[in-house]
Amino acid sequence: MKNLIALAQLIDRLNGLVGKAMGGLVLAAILISAGNAVVRKLFNMSSNGWLEIQWYLFGTVFLLGAAYTLREGAHVRIDILASRFTPRARALVDAAGYLLFVLPLVGFVTVHGWEFFYLSWQANEMSPDAGGLVRWPAKLMIVLGFALLGLQVVSEMIKTFHRLAAKE
């Protein structure tokens, strides 16, 4: 069990670093958005590339930040039900939810997202909009985000089973 706890701690650290880095991307998105708005209002100019980079940054923050959000226990829960459960029952419900719903979804999106990314990367897919950006980096974030989420689910399950075993 010690090795599994060490693995969970490693995953937690990885997702903690990634999650904290997302703060920098939020700042970048804000600055780009503000700069783009100022240029548009003052000079009546705009660029599809600047708009797309805002979308890419938002998508990256959302996708790569999901694992950090899970690590911090900040995902939405149905507290009306969960508050009535014992800690052990909540842990069992969490573990069942991870196994039955989250991990299959993560596996599906990661596998199919890889193909989605790879085809885009092979073709060097570009935005159809004038001045738009290359598309494959945004598609890669889908794969990375769900892979990190899958790792965090594994970490949460290890910690849950460790708590359950320690109380028995």
ChimeraX commands (.cxc) that place a marker at each C-alpha (Angstrom):
marker #1 position 0.00,0.00,0.00 radius 0.5
marker #1 position 2.97,2.32,0.64 radius 0.5
marker #1 position 3.87,2.31,-3.06 radius 0.5
marker #1 position 0.30,3.17,-4.01 radius 0.5
marker #1 position 0.22,6.07,-1.55 radius 0.5
marker #1 position 3.54,7.30,-3.00 radius 0.5
marker #1 position 2.00,7.08,-6.49 radius 0.5
marker #1 position -1.04,9.06,-5.33 radius 0.5
marker #1 position 1.22,11.73,-3.83 radius 0.5
marker #1 position 3.19,11.95,-7.09 radius 0.5
marker #1 position -0.02,12.36,-9.11 radius 0.5
marker #1 position -1.27,14.98,-6.63 radius 0.5
marker #1 position 1.99,16.94,-6.99 radius 0.5
marker #1 position 1.85,16.76,-10.79 radius 0.5
marker #1 position -1.73,17.99,-10.93 radius 0.5
marker #1 position -0.97,20.62,-8.30 radius 0.5
marker #1 position 1.81,22.04,-10.47 radius 0.5
marker #1 position -0.37,21.93,-13.59 radius 0.5
marker #1 position -3.29,23.52,-11.72 radius 0.5
marker #1 position -1.15,26.35,-10.41 radius 0.5
marker #1 position 0.26,26.94,-13.91 radius 0.5
marker #1 position -3.31,27.44,-15.13 radius 0.5
marker #1 position -3.39,30.66,-13.11 radius 0.5
marker #1 position -0.72,32.05,-15.44 radius 0.5
marker #1 position -2.79,31.04,-18.45 radius 0.5
marker #1 position -5.84,32.79,-16.99 radius 0.5
marker #1 position -3.76,35.95,-16.64 radius 0.5
marker #1 position -2.50,35.58,-20.23 radius 0.5
marker #1 position -6.06,35.13,-21.50 radius 0.5
marker #1 position -7.20,38.23,-19.61 radius 0.5
marker #1 position -4.34,40.34,-20.96 radius 0.5
marker #1 position -4.86,39.11,-24.53 radius 0.5
marker #1 position -8.60,39.70,-24.27 radius 0.5
marker #1 position -8.13,43.21,-22.87 radius 0.5
marker #1 position -5.46,44.05,-25.42 radius 0.5
marker #1 position -7.61,42.78,-28.25 radius 0.5
marker #1 position -10.59,44.83,-27.02 radius 0.5
marker #1 position -8.51,47.99,-26.72 radius 0.5
marker #1 position -7.04,47.58,-30.21 radius 0.5
marker #1 position -10.48,46.85,-31.63 radius 0.5
marker #1 position -12.04,49.96,-30.02 radius 0.5
marker #1 position -9.16,52.38,-30.57 radius 0.5
marker #1 position -7.99,51.30,-34.01 radius 0.5
marker #1 position -11.05,49.46,-35.35 radius 0.5
marker #1 position -8.85,46.40,-35.97 radius 0.5
marker #1 position -9.16,42.80,-34.91 radius 0.5
marker #1 position -7.58,39.45,-35.58 radius 0.5
marker #1 position -9.08,35.99,-35.68 radius 0.5
marker #1 position -5.76,34.66,-34.39 radius 0.5
marker #1 position -6.04,36.76,-31.21 radius 0.5
marker #1 position -9.64,35.64,-30.70 radius 0.5
marker #1 position -8.69,32.00,-31.22 radius 0.5
marker #1 position -5.77,32.13,-28.80 radius 0.5
marker #1 position -8.23,33.35,-26.15 radius 0.5
marker #1 position -10.44,30.33,-26.85 radius 0.5
marker #1 position -7.44,27.99,-26.79 radius 0.5
marker #1 position -6.27,29.39,-23.47 radius 0.5
marker #1 position -9.75,29.12,-21.95 radius 0.5
marker #1 position -10.08,25.53,-23.19 radius 0.5
marker #1 position -6.63,24.66,-21.84 radius 0.5
marker #1 position -7.43,26.13,-18.42 radius 0.5
marker #1 position -10.72,24.24,-18.31 radius 0.5
marker #1 position -9.29,20.91,-19.52 radius 0.5
marker #1 position -6.00,20.89,-17.63 radius 0.5
marker #1 position -7.56,22.44,-14.53 radius 0.5
marker #1 position -10.18,19.69,-14.13 radius 0.5
marker #1 position -7.74,17.30,-12.44 radius 0.5
marker #1 position -6.58,20.02,-10.04 radius 0.5
marker #1 position -10.20,20.83,-9.24 radius 0.5
marker #1 position -10.84,17.16,-8.41 radius 0.5
marker #1 position -7.69,17.04,-6.29 radius 0.5
marker #1 position -8.93,20.03,-4.31 radius 0.5
marker #1 position -12.43,18.55,-3.90 radius 0.5
marker #1 position -13.95,21.55,-5.66 radius 0.5
marker #1 position -16.16,19.74,-8.18 radius 0.5
marker #1 position -19.90,20.14,-7.76 radius 0.5
marker #1 position -21.46,17.50,-5.53 radius 0.5
marker #1 position -25.00,16.73,-4.55 radius 0.5
marker #1 position -24.54,17.74,-0.93 radius 0.5
marker #1 position -28.20,17.22,-0.06 radius 0.5
marker #1 position -27.65,13.48,-0.44 radius 0.5
marker #1 position -23.98,13.25,0.49 radius 0.5
marker #1 position -24.47,15.08,3.78 radius 0.5
marker #1 position -26.79,12.32,4.95 radius 0.5
marker #1 position -24.23,9.56,4.33 radius 0.5
marker #1 position -21.61,8.38,6.75 radius 0.5
marker #1 position -18.01,9.12,5.70 radius 0.5
marker #1 position -17.62,5.45,4.77 radius 0.5
marker #1 position -20.77,5.49,2.61 radius 0.5
marker #1 position -19.60,8.71,0.90 radius 0.5
marker #1 position -16.24,7.09,0.19 radius 0.5
marker #1 position -17.93,4.02,-1.29 radius 0.5
marker #1 position -20.23,6.18,-3.44 radius 0.5
marker #1 position -17.22,8.17,-4.66 radius 0.5
marker #1 position -15.31,5.00,-5.51 radius 0.5
marker #1 position -18.31,3.53,-7.35 radius 0.5
marker #1 position -18.80,6.77,-9.28 radius 0.5
marker #1 position -15.15,6.84,-10.29 radius 0.5
marker #1 position -15.19,3.20,-11.41 radius 0.5
marker #1 position -18.57,3.15,-13.14 radius 0.5
marker #1 position -18.75,6.62,-14.66 radius 0.5
marker #1 position -15.64,8.75,-14.57 radius 0.5
marker #1 position -12.94,6.23,-15.58 radius 0.5
marker #1 position -14.93,4.83,-18.54 radius 0.5
marker #1 position -15.61,8.38,-19.78 radius 0.5
marker #1 position -11.97,9.38,-19.31 radius 0.5
marker #1 position -10.82,6.27,-21.16 radius 0.5
marker #1 position -13.24,6.85,-24.03 radius 0.5
marker #1 position -12.37,10.53,-24.47 radius 0.5
marker #1 position -8.63,9.92,-24.15 radius 0.5
marker #1 position -8.58,7.12,-26.74 radius 0.5
marker #1 position -10.85,8.86,-29.23 radius 0.5
marker #1 position -9.34,12.25,-28.48 radius 0.5
marker #1 position -5.92,10.89,-29.39 radius 0.5
marker #1 position -7.18,9.95,-32.86 radius 0.5
marker #1 position -8.89,13.35,-33.14 radius 0.5
marker #1 position -5.61,15.08,-32.24 radius 0.5
marker #1 position -3.38,12.83,-34.34 radius 0.5
marker #1 position -5.36,13.31,-37.56 radius 0.5
marker #1 position -5.30,17.07,-37.00 radius 0.5
marker #1 position -1.56,17.02,-36.30 radius 0.5
marker #1 position -0.82,14.87,-39.38 radius 0.5
marker #1 position -2.78,17.22,-41.62 radius 0.5
marker #1 position -1.43,20.32,-39.83 radius 0.5
marker #1 position -5.07,21.39,-39.61 radius 0.5
marker #1 position -5.61,25.14,-39.65 radius 0.5
marker #1 position -8.55,27.24,-38.63 radius 0.5
marker #1 position -10.82,27.97,-41.61 radius 0.5
marker #1 position -10.97,31.62,-40.51 radius 0.5
marker #1 position -8.61,34.17,-42.08 radius 0.5
marker #1 position -5.63,34.67,-39.81 radius 0.5
marker #1 position -6.67,31.70,-37.69 radius 0.5
marker #1 position -4.33,29.37,-35.84 radius 0.5
marker #1 position -3.23,25.80,-36.21 radius 0.5
marker #1 position -5.80,23.50,-34.56 radius 0.5
marker #1 position -3.87,20.47,-33.30 radius 0.5
marker #1 position -2.50,22.09,-30.09 radius 0.5
marker #1 position -6.05,22.73,-28.89 radius 0.5
marker #1 position -7.01,19.15,-29.70 radius 0.5
marker #1 position -3.97,17.86,-27.83 radius 0.5
marker #1 position -5.23,19.64,-24.70 radius 0.5
marker #1 position -8.31,17.38,-24.78 radius 0.5
marker #1 position -6.10,14.30,-24.54 radius 0.5
marker #1 position -3.80,15.79,-21.91 radius 0.5
marker #1 position -6.67,17.13,-19.82 radius 0.5
marker #1 position -8.51,13.84,-19.71 radius 0.5
marker #1 position -5.29,11.88,-19.12 radius 0.5
marker #1 position -4.50,14.10,-16.12 radius 0.5
marker #1 position -8.09,13.72,-14.89 radius 0.5
marker #1 position -7.76,9.94,-15.19 radius 0.5
marker #1 position -4.56,10.00,-13.18 radius 0.5
marker #1 position -6.21,12.12,-10.52 radius 0.5
marker #1 position -9.14,9.71,-10.33 radius 0.5
marker #1 position -6.63,6.90,-9.73 radius 0.5
marker #1 position -5.04,8.99,-6.97 radius 0.5
marker #1 position -8.42,9.71,-5.37 radius 0.5
marker #1 position -9.34,6.02,-5.47 radius 0.5
marker #1 position -6.04,5.04,-3.85 radius 0.5
marker #1 position -6.59,7.57,-1.06 radius 0.5
marker #1 position -10.22,6.50,-0.63 radius 0.5
marker #1 position -9.33,2.80,-0.38 radius 0.5
marker #1 position -6.51,3.64,2.00 radius 0.5
marker #1 position -8.92,5.56,4.28 radius 0.5
marker #1 position -11.42,2.71,4.11 radius 0.5
marker #1 position -8.78,0.11,4.92 radius 0.5
marker #1 position -7.37,2.19,7.78 radius 0.5
marker #1 position -10.78,2.50,9.44 radius 0.5
marker #1 position -11.37,-1.26,9.30 radius 0.5
marker link #1:1,2 radius 0.2
marker link #1:2,3 radius 0.2
marker link #1:3,4 radius 0.2
marker link #1:4,5 radius 0.2
marker link #1:5,6 radius 0.2
marker link #1:6,7 radius 0.2
marker link #1:7,8 radius 0.2
marker link #1:8,9 radius 0.2
marker link #1:9,10 radius 0.2
marker link #1:10,11 radius 0.2
marker link #1:11,12 radius 0.2
marker link #1:12,13 radius 0.2
marker link #1:13,14 radius 0.2
marker link #1:14,15 radius 0.2
marker link #1:15,16 radius 0.2
marker link #1:16,17 radius 0.2
marker link #1:17,18 radius 0.2
marker link #1:18,19 radius 0.2
marker link #1:19,20 radius 0.2
marker link #1:20,21 radius 0.2
marker link #1:21,22 radius 0.2
marker link #1:22,23 radius 0.2
marker link #1:23,24 radius 0.2
marker link #1:24,25 radius 0.2
marker link #1:25,26 radius 0.2
marker link #1:26,27 radius 0.2
marker link #1:27,28 radius 0.2
marker link #1:28,29 radius 0.2
marker link #1:29,30 radius 0.2
marker link #1:30,31 radius 0.2
marker link #1:31,32 radius 0.2
marker link #1:32,33 radius 0.2
marker link #1:33,34 radius 0.2
marker link #1:34,35 radius 0.2
marker link #1:35,36 radius 0.2
marker link #1:36,37 radius 0.2
marker link #1:37,38 radius 0.2
marker link #1:38,39 radius 0.2
marker link #1:39,40 radius 0.2
marker link #1:40,41 radius 0.2
marker link #1:41,42 radius 0.2
marker link #1:42,43 radius 0.2
marker link #1:43,44 radius 0.2
marker link #1:44,45 radius 0.2
marker link #1:45,46 radius 0.2
marker link #1:46,47 radius 0.2
marker link #1:47,48 radius 0.2
marker link #1:48,49 radius 0.2
marker link #1:49,50 radius 0.2
marker link #1:50,51 radius 0.2
marker link #1:51,52 radius 0.2
marker link #1:52,53 radius 0.2
marker link #1:53,54 radius 0.2
marker link #1:54,55 radius 0.2
marker link #1:55,56 radius 0.2
marker link #1:56,57 radius 0.2
marker link #1:57,58 radius 0.2
marker link #1:58,59 radius 0.2
marker link #1:59,60 radius 0.2
marker link #1:60,61 radius 0.2
marker link #1:61,62 radius 0.2
marker link #1:62,63 radius 0.2
marker link #1:63,64 radius 0.2
marker link #1:64,65 radius 0.2
marker link #1:65,66 radius 0.2
marker link #1:66,67 radius 0.2
marker link #1:67,68 radius 0.2
marker link #1:68,69 radius 0.2
marker link #1:69,70 radius 0.2
marker link #1:70,71 radius 0.2
marker link #1:71,72 radius 0.2
marker link #1:72,73 radius 0.2
marker link #1:73,74 radius 0.2
marker link #1:74,75 radius 0.2
marker link #1:75,76 radius 0.2
marker link #1:76,77 radius 0.2
marker link #1:77,78 radius 0.2
marker link #1:78,79 radius 0.2
marker link #1:79,80 radius 0.2
marker link #1:80,81 radius 0.2
marker link #1:81,82 radius 0.2
marker link #1:82,83 radius 0.2
marker link #1:83,84 radius 0.2
marker link #1:84,85 radius 0.2
marker link #1:85,86 radius 0.2
marker link #1:86,87 radius 0.2
marker link #1:87,88 radius 0.2
marker link #1:88,89 radius 0.2
marker link #1:89,90 radius 0.2
marker link #1:90,91 radius 0.2
marker link #1:91,92 radius 0.2
marker link #1:92,93 radius 0.2
marker link #1:93,94 radius 0.2
marker link #1:94,95 radius 0.2
marker link #1:95,96 radius 0.2
marker link #1:96,97 radius 0.2
marker link #1:97,98 radius 0.2
marker link #1:98,99 radius 0.2
marker link #1:99,100 radius 0.2
marker link #1:100,101 radius 0.2
marker link #1:101,102 radius 0.2
marker link #1:102,103 radius 0.2
marker link #1:103,104 radius 0.2
marker link #1:104,105 radius 0.2
marker link #1:105,106 radius 0.2
marker link #1:106,107 radius 0.2
marker link #1:107,108 radius 0.2
marker link #1:108,109 radius 0.2
marker link #1:109,110 radius 0.2
marker link #1:110,111 radius 0.2
marker link #1:111,112 radius 0.2
marker link #1:112,113 radius 0.2
marker link #1:113,114 radius 0.2
marker link #1:114,115 radius 0.2
marker link #1:115,116 radius 0.2
marker link #1:116,117 radius 0.2
marker link #1:117,118 radius 0.2
marker link #1:118,119 radius 0.2
marker link #1:119,120 radius 0.2
marker link #1:120,121 radius 0.2
marker link #1:121,122 radius 0.2
marker link #1:122,123 radius 0.2
marker link #1:123,124 radius 0.2
marker link #1:124,125 radius 0.2
marker link #1:125,126 radius 0.2
marker link #1:126,127 radius 0.2
marker link #1:127,128 radius 0.2
marker link #1:128,129 radius 0.2
marker link #1:129,130 radius 0.2
marker link #1:130,131 radius 0.2
marker link #1:131,132 radius 0.2
marker link #1:132,133 radius 0.2
marker link #1:133,134 radius 0.2
marker link #1:134,135 radius 0.2
marker link #1:135,136 radius 0.2
marker link #1:136,137 radius 0.2
marker link #1:137,138 radius 0.2
marker link #1:138,139 radius 0.2
marker link #1:139,140 radius 0.2
marker link #1:140,141 radius 0.2
marker link #1:141,142 radius 0.2
marker link #1:142,143 radius 0.2
marker link #1:143,144 radius 0.2
marker link #1:144,145 radius 0.2
marker link #1:145,146 radius 0.2
marker link #1:146,147 radius 0.2
marker link #1:147,148 radius 0.2
marker link #1:148,149 radius 0.2
marker link #1:149,150 radius 0.2
marker link #1:150,151 radius 0.2
marker link #1:151,152 radius 0.2
marker link #1:152,153 radius 0.2
marker link #1:153,154 radius 0.2
marker link #1:154,155 radius 0.2
marker link #1:155,156 radius 0.2
marker link #1:156,157 radius 0.2
marker link #1:157,158 radius 0.2
marker link #1:158,159 radius 0.2
marker link #1:159,160 radius 0.2
marker link #1:160,161 radius 0.2
marker link #1:161,162 radius 0.2
marker link #1:162,163 radius 0.2
marker link #1:163,164 radius 0.2
marker link #1:164,165 radius 0.2
marker link #1:165,166 radius 0.2
marker link #1:166,167 radius 0.2
marker link #1:167,168 radius 0.2
view
